[in-house]
Amino acid sequence: MEQNGTIRPGPLVPARIRGRSRRPAAWGSAAALLGCLLVAAPLPGTAPAAHAAGTLTVTSPDLIFVKGQAKITLSSDQASVAWKAVDDQGLTVASGTAPVAGGSATVDVTKLGSGYYTLTATAGTTTRTANFGVLTALTGKEQQDTRFGTGIHYGWNDGDDQKLLRSVKLMGMHGIRSDINWGAIEKTPGTYSWSSYSTDQHIPYAKSQGLTALPISGYRNTNYDGNRTPASAEALEAYGKFTAAAVEKYQQSSKEIEIYNEYNSTGFNNGTCGITADCYLKLLQASYGKVHAKVPDAVVVGGGLAGLQTDWLKRLYAIGGLKYMNALSVHHYGYPAPPETALERLPQVRADLDAAGGKNFPLWITENGYPTHSDGVTPAQQAAYVPRAQIFSFASGVNRYYWYDLTNDGTDATNKEHNFGAFKRPTAEVKAWQPKPSVVTEGVLIRQLAGRAYAGRDDAGSADVRSYRFGTGNDTVRALYTTAATPGTAELSASGPVTVTDQLGHEKTYLPVGGKVQLGIDGKVLYVKGAVSAVKTVGGPVFSLRLPQHSNTEETVDAVLQVDGTKGRTLPLRYDFRVAGEKYRVTAEPGKVVRQNIQLPTSALTGPRTVSGTVGLGPLNLARLTSDTEVVPPTQVTFDPVVKKAAPFAAALKVTVTNNRVRGPLELTKLDWQVNSGDTYLDRGTVDGPIKVGAESSASYTVDARNIKQWKRYWTAAYINTPDGARTAVGTWNGWGAVQPAGTDTTTPIDVIGDGSVKYTGGYNGAADLSGAVRPQYTDAGLVLKGAITDNALAQPATTAENMWQGDSIQFAVTPQVPGRSKQYVEFGASLVGGKPQVYTWRAPSGQSAGPTPGATAQITRDGTTTHYTVTVPWASLGLAGKPTESIGLGFVVNDSDNDGRARGWSEWGAAIANNSKSATGLRAVQLTD
């Protein structure tokens, strides 16, 4: 995380203000709202006064438990520890005081059932929080189901690899995938030092836990081909021998081996042959026969493909690749899109494999996941998407699925590679690997589906409603959810009781009324068991719960319970609604709609909140309710850069204070603001109060921002001063850039080197190696990007537009609002591929797919050592309804590959593309001007 700006002592300059109060515009999507939230910036002057505090550390070695065994240990120098446990809704489900003896205390939460919880413990004035999960005991059938697995990086887990393997067993998984490094084991040609590598210890231990290892035979060896991916006959022969030796070595623990990893990507493959299917076939041929000569019943897994590249796979089939493997593996991500969109090409991959003669050929996904970094999905979304990805994969013909990844690789909240994990890394305050809620949803998925083969999908009358059947007859389990943005209702035709288990393992049984059970459904999977004959979508349910679109963390939530007596059923007079731990009685009237207003407790957590409940008669449940609300802070501050004039350049900053309370005004004594470059103030001032913002209203103030330069990144911040003396700091990164109409060039363009960040593994050789400028412009129809790039050699080894980034090209990324306010991230690029200008989209806006960019044009010409680009992309292809009237986010990378054996290099403006974060927050704000 970059360092925030600082407030220096001294008087603030008078503000130059153009202000007005207004009602806020209607909120957009949930993702957009999340992007708008400002996190308090740790600016000086806001910390509380120092005071004595007790020591407190969560010392439990594990934080995932079997039901009935959850005890959490802590250490403290105080006499006792006060604690409470809250569930995923933020509701307290257990509390107490634990005495400290010998410096240790134990919190007993053994009475908690399956679920995901947060422990808050306080000793003296010190408070710690820790996440923990509870699962039901394994029955023995779970690990026998080979479909479920995860990846792990042995040696990256602070010595806790075997502890983590025990957690994988508790989840119920069968497979564990990891690298086995050729170069670390064959240091002398022909001699293998197995004990020098971590798999020698961990593969047998995994077997002792009921886990089957899938080692990846990779990647290079200093003894062959200059430490590049094997391509020569000698290197291929050596790689094949090593792969066979690995299977022979570990055959008592596993007979599986995966041939390389993402060979079709230069991120892993730097061999002289290339990244084609023809080159990969040589690696398969060098390995397959040797492996089976050593272990005849071995499983050789081929592919390991980065992305669902159907043309690459078809070529591999055409040249006989299936003869040299026993299973085909692919990788795909596509976050933050939901699994059904991200993996929508999976059925085609299965169909192509079947058509190539692999009708019963095993198809595995050996990497798929959802990172929870700042611009990825939330932990709650990851928890919902992980089981959905597996359910959709199995329904698409996938035989085995490996979730990437078991643990977070680091602690940087902005880095996606640090946040794929199911477990968060230990800290000084919490010694164990804390589970994310996805650990529980994965464990519940396995417990529900283990031993039950995919049997088909019910026609629910709506494409959004997914009801996938697993098992047959009385053993059938339905995985039921909706892909719609809002909750709905599914009506089950049932001849007896229906048992419903939610994604966290909470189980309820419902009795049919007139042969029907209505279940409120959302994006989280419900597992349904019972004598169900049909599932149909219902537009108007008998029972419903309605929450406001938004709520806040300060006020109780207005909710409405409803019984619709017009549905033609014979209704009793009184129903018991059970919601958020409380019971409400509603008196119904046949032929009428009865509504009752209630108040629900608020959540201390911001973001999407799903509230579920039941309707019944006494102890009997008749229907399930569910409704969503977006929880926001009671006070919100946003910063919008404003270009007052393109040339000469003049800038302003719009500061908006929003009161999200529904029952009272917000009063401020004043509002201090600032713009920083590092520790240097560019400008600062004060909006004098009193400032009063009504309930559900906003007040905006536009202040001149001096000393701003285009294309740079600045810290914009404010202090919110309230009558009680509180002074709260908020802030965010921002930027200014004037995007002029096409044909207008009175502003300074973006300097590829001076404004960018240059990276060359082999060393940057100056302006002749790479330099130039990029100028963003616009028309009514779309965004225009003009570039003049100096490069001593024009090289594009890629044969398809999808891989143009591997050679000389320009990649661009756009987000439709100020970076960080929307998570929509659209990435495309332009290059001469096969001598023809092509524009390709890698990350498409919602409703579109990766591929040639719709409606885009490119003129790319070479003049001496300068390549001229003019790329035009329609607003719709960038996920915009038309020409934007406010700031958007923009970033680009100029890729350079001389194709001379020297490592590829690049220069990037806006940190989002080349570092592979693919994060809207890393882009730079720009504004369209006249």
Secondary structure, 3 states (H helix, E strand, C coil): CCCCCCCCCCCCCECCEEEEEECCCCCCCHHHHHHHCCCECCCCCCCCCCCCCCCEEECCCCCEEECCCCEEEEEECCCEEEEEEECCCCCEEEEEEEECECCEEEEECCCCCCEEEEEEEEECCEEEEEEEEEECCCCCCCCCCCCEEEECCCCCCCCCHHHHHHHHHHHCCCEEEEEEEHHHHCCECCECCHHHCCHHHHHHHHHHCCCEEEEEEECCCCCCHHHCCCCCHHHHHHHHHHHHHHHHHCCCCCCEEEECCCCCCCCCCCCCCCCCHHHHHHHHHHHHHHHHHHCCCCEEEEEEEECCCHHHHHHHHHCCHHHHCCEEEEECCCCCCCHHHHCCCHHHHHHHHHHCCCCCCCEEEEEECCCCCCCCCCHHHHHHHHHHHHHHHHHCCCCEEEECCCECCCCCCCCHHHCCCCEECCCCCECCCEECHHHHHHHHHHHHHCCCCEEEECCCCCCCEEEEEECCHHHCEEEEEECCCCCEEEEEEEEEEEEEECCCCCEEEECCECCEEEEEECCCCEEEEEEEEEEEEECCCCEEEECCCEEECCCCEEEEEEEECCCCCCCCCEEEEEECCEEEEEECCCCCEEEEEEEECCCCCCEEEEEEEEEEECCEEEEEEEEEEEEECCEEEEEEEEEEECCCCEEEEEEEEEECCCCCCEEEEEEEEEEEECCEEEEEEEEEEEEEECCCEEEEEEEEECCCCCCCEEEEEEEEECCCCCEEEEEEEEECCEEEECCCCCCCCEECCCCCEEEECCCCCCCCCCEEEEEEEECCCEEEEEEEEECCCCCCCCCCHHHHHHCCEEEEEEECCCECCECCCEEEEEEEECCEEEEEEEECCCCCCCEECCCCEEEEEEECCEEEEEEEEEHHHHCCCCCCCCCEEEEEEEEECCCCCCCCEEEEECCCCCCCCCCHHHCEEEEECC
